[in-house]
Amino acid sequence: MQPIQSVVVVPLMSGFEEIEAVTIIDVLRRAELSVVVAAVEAGPHDSLLVRGSHGLALEADARLVDVPLDQIALCAIPGGQPGTDRMVADGAVGRLIQALVARGRPVAAVCAAPLVLHAAGVLHGRKATCYPSVQARLTGVEYVDSAVVVDGLVTTSRGVGTALHFALALVAQLRGVDAATSLGQAMLVPALR
């Protein structure tokens, strides 16, 4: 792998939500951010191919263990099931989340993936949102019924239908509000009200 300056890492585990993953990757790359799609686990025959919850497979750029922590500017986790529950059980992404927050770096999750942030202990006492079916599992969190919620270093979003706004919120954090607004207008994304 070539040296990386500062990247957004998008970890994938089999069973991820394809629309959320592709939206995050695409929007951040349109904003000229360096995105590394990272396989949490090795695929068949040690490949970097990761299959989503609806059968679509994405080829990761690297394995998560091969992305140096000091080069990660932000971690953005797509949701989906059973990928989210598998990611929580595995623990590797949770440990990454803890390390990033301890270094003052932002983390983000959409749909069911706030469960990964919760398991890592970074949501306690924060405002957050998620897919409605997992809301009850986010104990100790102030749930907000909003498309995107930013609370300090943590950004959360509700699901497939909010993925564009979620990705644009990440662009705003890393490139500024003007860059996110311009990109959203170019992509014909309606403004949130």
Salt bridges, closest charged atoms under 4 A:
GLU17 OE1 - HIS54 ND1 3.68
GLU18 OE1 - HIS54 ND1 2.92
ASP26 OD2 - ARG30 NE 2.44
GLU41 OE1 - ARG86 NH2 3.03
ASP46 OD1 - ARG63 NH2 3.19
ASP61 OD2 - ARG29 NH2 3.03
ASP85 OD1 - ARG137 NH2 2.97
ASP145 OD1 - ARG158 NH1 3.07
ASP151 OD1 - ARG126 NH1 3.81
